[in-house]
């Protein structure tokens, strides 16, 4: 017995929403600042939500799009994992989201550093069972691709 498109879309919608809720929970309630790459890794989940809603509304099969988005998510989280593990060098995508004016005093700069939460792309902020959130995201998206490919075959 195969899984129908509506069930897959609802499953993906719930998982994507739960993933984003967890990311925002970690950021705002646990007060752990995301790095720029962590923020970029949220976009595939937004795309999954949009595709799932379209699929549910129009009753269409978007599994090819799901696979493409999940592969992009794997590439992004794989790159971020490589940055965390020291395999890849930091790139311009990892630039801090803080801007400093030319006329900023040393005291203002010090206060800004101590009051700002700046996530570092090469330093995992949260590790669970020996894996960073980025590595969990990578494993999750690999699992999603496997599910989508299996669904395509049925």
Secondary structure, DSSP 4 states (H G I P E B T S, - for coil): -PPPHHHHHHHHHHHHHHHHHHHHHHHHTS--PPPHHHHHTTHHHHHHHHHHHHHHHHT---HHHHHHHHHHHHHHHHHHHHHHTTSS---GGG--S----TT--HHHHHHHHHH-----TTS-S-EETTEEHHHHHHHHHHHHHHHHHHHHH-
